Amino acid sequence: MKVASPFEAALEASVAQLECVGAGAAFDVALSGGRDSVALLLGLARLAPAYQWKLRAHHVAHGLRDDRGDEARCRSLCDQLGVDLLVSRFGPGEIAREPEDGTQAKARAARYRVLERAARDRGATCILTAHHGDDNVETLLLRLVRGAGLEGLGGIAPCLRLEAGLWLVRPLLAMGRPDIDQYLEERQVVAAEDPTNAGDDYLRNRVRHHVLPALNELRGPGGMRAARRSVSLLGRDAAALDELLEWLVASGLSTREPAWYLRTKALRSFGPAVVVQVLRHAARAVVPRHGLTCAAAERGFEVVSSNSRRASWEDGVVRIAIEGPFVCLRAAGAALPRWNSKALEVLEGVVSIGDPRAPLVVVDPAKVPLWASARRAPRQQAEIAAASIRGELELRPADEVETGLEPPKLGGHKRCVQVASELGAPGPWRGSHPVVVDSAGPLWVVGGPLDARAAADGGASVVLRAEVLPWYL
């Protein structure tokens, strides 16, 4: 599409190239009525026909000040553009329930919660907000004086996945306030100003009114452009670090179901800086959109380096604890499931196919994912003598199987929990390790040995298959 305005060209480049945006995508545009969000909606409305984007503006009134005029201006603008408008309202009571500190932070969290719920109900692809490059520089400076690491100094994320199929996008981060003002002047649009932005009551306002002008005085007109570039580069470095952490984790440092288990010995082989970053990365995965502060991650490092086998710490949202040979991260207060739900679902499907007393029951490669240690090769297939089966096959957790397993040629009985331990199942999972049983007792500790009576002797058999994934490579 050919566009005359530099603002619209930059906006098109920012939005149209996103992987999450395709032809006909549905956008919810956060519209406060201020100049930034007005410019964003104007630009998107100009670009939308070429890409068949479905736009809806969403004005959220939080009631912290008299904002009735904002709603009227939003309605007038949307009527002119032919864009649907949704208006949502919430009061001080809803703001107070948010866990963040400070009224502004609470109101912002409540606003995002309302935006996200409305977009999800509509089936929107993206929520777009009008944060721009100067906002990003302000955020960098605020986090700098409060104390932040690389992730915090990377500023506002340009694109954030909220859940499957829904993204939060800030397409104006490459532009500054002068670019927005120039575009509004070109379009001959006068936008409202939030009166709370005029004073110095808030720290962000003091940075905006006093620190940013000083940057321009030091470097001239290019000072803010250079600052925006720096924040962008820091954001890229933070994203690169996240990718490296993801690769490190995928290479065998941990597994993620039903919580994150980090191999303590492997984790301790790294220095404090790497351990802290791994813990922060894992915490974001365990409780999406909740990050450990640097101070909290350092407390987590103390748990990792502790000699105590029961060391733990939690902040009310994420719990970090030593569990056997692992450092476990899970949501605070969350109980572990009795077993890997995928294994339960698939294996139950396997053992319920046909009559187990039929002359031959072969389940072709139905796979059961579960974890086993690399200390021994896990048994990925069990061929059970059909004549040995008493009643129906069931799947039970190891700690609920009262009769012990009698592995062939080894003599004696072994408790199923003990067998699970020998397979390398971590402490929290040993009791819930899946075991195939019939009315007479255990037949197969999945991934491990068969009971002596289950060994096929060349007659009819039941074949169970499992894909056993290594717990730690």
C-alpha positions in Angstrom: 0.0 0.0 0.0 1.3 3.5 -0.9 1.1 5.9 2.0 2.0 9.6 1.9 2.5 10.2 5.6 5.9 9.1 7.3 3.9 8.3 10.4 1.5 5.9 8.5 4.5 4.4 6.7 6.3 3.7 10.0 3.0 2.3 11.5 2.4 0.1 8.5 6.0 -1.3 8.8 5.5 -1.9 12.5 2.2 -3.7 12.4 1.9 -5.4 9.0 5.2 -7.4 9.4 4.2 -9.0 12.7 3.8 -12.7 12.5 0.6 -12.6 14.6 -1.0 -10.2 12.1 -2.6 -11.5 8.9 -5.1 -10.3 6.5 -8.5 -9.8 8.2 -7.0 -9.7 11.7 -9.3 -8.3 14.4 -7.7 -5.4 16.4 -8.9 -3.9 19.7 -7.3 -0.4 19.9 -7.0 1.1 23.4 -8.4 4.7 23.0 -8.1 7.1 25.9 -8.9 10.2 23.8 -5.4 11.6 24.3 -3.2 12.5 21.3 -1.1 9.3 21.3 -4.1 6.9 21.1 -6.0 9.2 18.7 -3.0 9.3 16.3 -2.8 5.5 16.5 -6.5 5.0 15.7 -6.3 7.5 12.8 -3.3 5.8 11.3 -4.8 2.3 11.6 -8.1 3.4 10.1 -6.3 4.7 7.1 -4.3 1.5 6.7 -7.1 -1.0 7.6 -8.9 -1.3 4.2 -5.8 -2.5 2.4 -5.2 -5.3 4.9 -8.9 -5.9 5.7 -8.2 -5.3 9.4 -11.2 -5.3 11.6 -10.9 -2.4 14.0 -12.7 -1.7 17.3 -11.8 1.1 19.7 -12.0 0.4 23.4 -12.3 3.3 25.8 -11.8 2.3 29.5 -13.0 4.8 32.0 -11.5 4.2 35.5 -13.2 7.0 37.4 -10.1 8.4 39.1 -11.0 11.8 37.6 -13.8 13.5 35.7 -13.3 11.8 32.3 -16.8 12.3 30.8 -15.4 14.6 28.1 -12.9 11.8 27.1 -15.7 9.4 26.3 -17.6 12.0 24.2 -14.5 12.8 22.2 -13.8 9.1 21.6 -17.4 8.6 20.4 -17.1 11.6 18.0 -13.8 10.4 16.6 -15.1 6.8 16.1 -18.3 8.1 14.4 -16.1 10.1 11.9 -13.9 7.1 11.2 -16.7 4.5 11.0 -15.0 2.5 13.8 -17.0 0.6 16.4 -16.4 1.8 20.0 -16.7 -0.2 23.2 -16.8 1.7 26.5 -15.9 0.0 29.8 -16.1 1.5 33.3 -14.8 0.4 36.6 -14.5 2.2 39.9 -12.1 2.6 42.8 -13.2 -0.7 44.4 -12.0 -2.7 41.5 -8.8 -0.7 41.3 -8.1 -1.4 45.0 -8.3 -5.2 44.5 -5.3 -5.2 42.1 -2.1 -6.5 43.8 0.2 -3.8 42.4 1.6 -0.9 44.6 0.3 2.6 44.1 -2.9 4.0 42.6 -1.5 4.5 39.1 -0.1 0.9 38.9 -3.4 -0.5 40.2 -5.4 1.4 37.7 -3.1 0.4 34.8 -3.4 -3.3 35.9 -7.2 -3.1 36.0 -7.3 -1.4 32.6 -5.2 -4.1 31.0 -7.4 -6.8 32.6 -10.5 -5.2 31.1 -8.9 -4.7 27.7 -7.8 -8.4 27.7 -11.1 -9.8 28.7 -13.0 -7.8 26.1 -10.5 -8.8 23.3 -10.8 -12.4 24.3 -14.6 -12.3 24.3 -14.5 -10.8 20.8 -11.9 -13.2 19.5 -9.5 -10.3 18.6 -6.0 -11.1 17.4 -4.2 -8.1 19.0 -4.7 -5.4 21.6 -2.9 -2.3 20.4 -1.8 0.5 22.7 -0.2 3.9 21.8 3.0 3.7 23.9 5.7 5.5 21.9 9.5 5.8 21.9 9.6 8.7 24.4 7.5 6.7 26.8 10.1 3.9 26.5 12.9 6.3 27.4 10.9 7.5 30.4 10.4 3.9 31.5 14.2 3.2 31.2 15.0 6.2 33.4 12.4 5.3 36.0 13.6 1.7 36.2 17.2 2.9 36.3 16.6 5.1 39.4 14.6 2.3 41.0 17.2 -0.4 40.3 16.7 -2.8 37.4 18.6 -5.5 35.4 18.8 -6.0 31.6 15.2 -7.1 31.4 13.9 -4.0 33.1 16.2 -1.6 31.2 14.9 -3.1 27.9 11.9 -0.9 28.4 8.4 -1.7 27.1 8.1 -4.9 25.0 6.9 -4.1 21.5 5.0 -7.4 21.2 3.8 -9.6 24.1 1.9 -12.8 23.9 -0.9 -12.8 26.4 -2.3 -16.2 25.6 -2.8 -18.5 22.6 -4.1 -16.3 19.7 -4.0 -13.0 21.6 -1.1 -10.5 21.5 -0.4 -7.1 23.1 1.2 -4.8 20.5 2.8 -1.4 20.9 3.4 -0.3 17.3 4.6 3.3 18.0 7.8 2.5 19.9 10.0 3.6 17.0 8.4 7.1 17.0 8.5 10.0 19.4 6.1 12.7 20.5 7.2 15.1 17.7 6.2 12.5 15.1 2.8 12.1 16.7 2.3 15.9 17.0 3.3 16.4 13.3 0.8 13.7 12.2 -2.1 15.1 14.1 -1.3 18.5 12.6 -1.3 17.0 9.1 -4.7 15.4 9.8 -5.9 18.7 11.4 -7.0 16.9 14.5 -6.9 18.4 18.0 -6.6 15.8 20.8 -7.3 16.2 24.5 -4.6 16.4 27.1 -4.9 14.5 30.4 -4.7 17.3 33.0 -2.8 15.0 35.4 0.1 15.1 32.9 0.7 18.8 33.4 1.9 18.7 37.0 4.9 17.2 38.8 2.9 15.1 41.2 4.1 11.8 39.7 7.7 10.7 39.1 7.1 10.0 35.4 5.9 13.5 34.9 9.0 14.9 36.6 11.2 12.8 34.3 9.1 14.0 31.3 9.2 17.7 32.2 12.8 18.0 33.5 15.0 15.1 32.5 14.1 14.5 28.9 14.5 18.2 28.0 18.0 18.0 29.6 18.8 15.1 27.3 18.0 17.2 24.3 20.1 20.1 25.6 23.1 17.8 26.0 22.8 16.2 22.6 20.6 18.5 20.6 17.7 17.2 18.5 19.3 13.8 18.2 19.5 13.2 21.9 16.0 11.6 22.2 16.5 9.6 19.0 19.8 8.1 20.4 18.0 7.3 23.7 15.2 5.6 21.9 17.8 3.6 20.0 19.5 2.6 23.2 16.3 1.3 24.8 15.6 -0.7 21.6 19.0 -2.3 21.6 18.7 -3.2 25.3 15.3 -4.7 24.5 16.8 -6.9 21.8 19.6 -8.0 24.1 17.0 -9.0 26.7 15.1 -10.9 24.1 18.3 -12.7 23.0 19.0 -13.6 26.6 15.5 -15.1 26.8 16.2 -17.2 23.7 19.5 -18.4 25.1 17.8 -19.4 28.4 15.1 -21.3 26.5 17.8 -23.2 24.6 19.7 -23.9 27.8 16.5 -25.3 29.4 15.6 -27.3 26.3 19.1 -28.8 26.4 18.3 -30.7 29.5 18.6 -28.3 32.5 15.0 -28.8 33.4 11.5 -30.0 32.5 8.3 -28.2 32.9 5.4 -30.5 33.7 3.7 -30.1 36.1 6.2 -27.6 37.5 9.7 -26.5 36.6 12.3 -28.9 37.9 15.9 -27.6 37.5 18.7 -30.1 38.0 20.4 -28.7 41.1 23.9 -30.0 40.3 23.8 -28.6 36.8 22.4 -25.3 38.0 25.2 -24.9 40.5 27.8 -25.3 37.8 26.9 -21.8 36.6 27.7 -18.5 38.2 25.2 -16.4 40.1 24.3 -14.2 37.1 23.2 -17.2 35.0 21.4 -18.8 37.9 19.4 -15.6 38.7 18.4 -15.3 35.0 17.3 -18.9 34.8 15.2 -18.6 37.9 13.5 -15.4 36.5 12.9 -17.1 33.2 11.4 -20.2 34.9 9.2 -18.0 37.1 7.7 -16.2 34.1 6.8 -19.7 32.7 5.3 -21.0 35.9 3.2 -18.0 36.5 2.8 -16.1 33.2 3.3 -12.4 33.3 4.7 -12.5 36.9 8.4 -11.8 37.0 10.7 -12.2 39.9 12.4 -9.0 40.8 16.2 -9.0 40.9 16.1 -9.1 44.7 13.6 -12.0 44.7 15.7 -13.9 42.2 18.8 -13.4 44.4 16.8 -15.0 47.3 16.1 -17.9 44.9 19.9 -18.1 44.3 20.4 -18.5 48.0 18.0 -21.5 47.9 19.9 -23.1 45.0 23.3 -22.6 46.8 22.0 -23.7 50.2 23.3 -26.9 51.8 19.9 -27.6 53.3 17.8 -30.3 51.6 14.7 -28.4 52.6 15.6 -24.9 51.6 12.7 -22.9 50.2 11.4 -19.4 49.5 8.2 -17.9 48.1 6.8 -14.5 47.5 3.2 -15.5 47.6 3.1 -16.1 43.8 6.1 -18.3 43.0 7.6 -20.9 45.3 11.3 -22.0 44.9 12.3 -25.1 46.9 14.9 -27.9 46.9 13.1 -31.2 46.2 15.5 -34.1 46.1 18.1 -33.5 43.4 16.0 -30.7 41.9 15.2 -27.1 42.4 11.4 -26.9 41.9 9.6 -23.7 40.8 5.8 -23.8 41.0 2.9 -21.5 41.7 2.7 -20.8 45.4 0.0 -23.1 47.0 -0.3 -25.2 43.8 -0.6 -28.9 44.4 1.2 -31.3 42.0 -1.1 -33.4 39.9 -1.2 -37.0 40.8 0.6 -37.9 37.6 1.4 -36.7 34.2 -2.1 -36.0 32.8 -1.0 -36.8 29.2 0.3 -40.2 30.3 -2.9 -41.0 32.2 -5.1 -40.0 29.3 -3.2 -41.9 26.6 -2.4 -45.0 28.6 -6.0 -45.3 29.7 -6.9 -45.2 26.0 -4.4 -47.9 25.3 -5.5 -50.4 27.9 -9.2 -49.9 27.3 -9.0 -50.9 23.6 -10.7 -54.3 23.0 -11.0 -57.1 25.5 -7.7 -57.8 27.3 -8.5 -61.5 27.2 -8.7 -61.5 23.4 -6.2 -63.9 21.7 -4.1 -60.9 20.6 -4.4 -57.2 21.4 -1.7 -55.1 19.8 -1.9 -51.3 20.4 0.0 -49.8 17.5 2.2 -47.1 18.5 0.1 -45.3 21.0 2.6 -43.3 23.0 2.7 -42.5 26.7 5.0 -39.6 27.7 6.5 -39.9 31.1 9.9 -39.1 32.6 12.7 -41.5 33.3 16.3 -41.1 34.2 19.2 -41.6 31.7 20.8 -43.9 34.3 19.2 -46.8 32.6 17.5 -47.5 29.3 13.7 -47.2 30.0 11.5 -50.0 28.8 9.4 -48.5 26.0 7.2 -51.5 25.4 5.6 -54.1 27.6 4.3 -57.4 26.2 2.1 -58.9 28.8 0.9 -62.5 28.6 -2.9 -62.3 28.0 -3.5 -65.5 30.1 -1.9 -63.8 33.2 -4.4 -60.9 33.3 -6.9 -61.1 36.1 -9.9 -58.8 35.5 -9.5 -55.5 33.7 -6.3 -53.5 33.3 -6.1 -50.2 35.2 -3.7 -47.4 35.7 -2.8 -46.4 39.3 -0.2 -44.2 41.0 2.7 -46.2 42.5 1.9 -45.2 46.1 -1.7 -46.6 45.8 -0.5 -50.1 44.7 -0.3 -52.2 47.8 1.1 -55.4 46.3 4.8 -55.2 45.4 6.3 -56.0 42.0 8.2 -59.3 41.5 10.6 -58.7 38.6 11.6 -61.9 36.8 14.9 -63.6 37.9 15.5 -61.0 40.6 13.6 -62.7 43.4 11.5 -61.1 46.1 9.2 -58.2 45.8 9.9 -54.5 45.2 7.5 -51.7 46.1 6.4 -49.8 43.0 7.5 -46.5 44.5 11.0 -48.0 44.9 11.0 -49.1 41.3 9.9 -45.6 40.2 12.8 -44.2 42.3 15.3 -46.5 40.5 13.9 -45.3 37.2 15.0 -41.8 38.2 11.6 -40.3 38.9 12.1 -37.2 41.1 10.9 -37.3 44.7 7.6 -35.4 44.2 6.6 -37.8 41.4 7.7 -41.2 42.7 4.4 -41.8 44.4 2.4 -40.8 41.4 4.4 -42.7 38.8 1.9 -44.7 36.6 1.6 -48.5 37.1 -0.5 -50.9 35.0 -2.4 -53.2 37.4 -5.1 -55.8 37.3 -7.1 -57.3 40.2 -4.2 -59.4 41.3 -1.6 -56.6 41.5 0.9 -54.7 39.4 1.9 -55.9 36.0 4.2 -53.1 34.7 5.8 -50.0 36.3 5.6 -48.0 33.1 9.0 -47.4 31.7 10.5 -50.1 34.0 10.3 -53.9 34.7 7.4 -56.3 34.3 6.0 -58.5 37.1 7.2 -62.1 36.7 3.7 -63.4 36.1 3.1 -61.0 33.2 6.1 -62.2 31.1 4.8 -63.4 27.7 5.6 -67.0 26.9 4.9 -67.1 23.2 1.2 -67.3 23.6 -1.4 -64.5 23.2 -0.2 -61.2 24.6 -1.2 -57.6 25.2 1.3 -55.1 23.9 1.5 -51.7 25.5 3.8 -49.0 24.1 5.2 -45.9 25.8 7.4 -43.1 24.7 9.7 -42.5 27.6 11.3 -39.1 27.6 14.7 -38.6 29.4 14.3 -36.7 32.7 17.8 -35.2 32.3 20.2 -35.7 29.3 
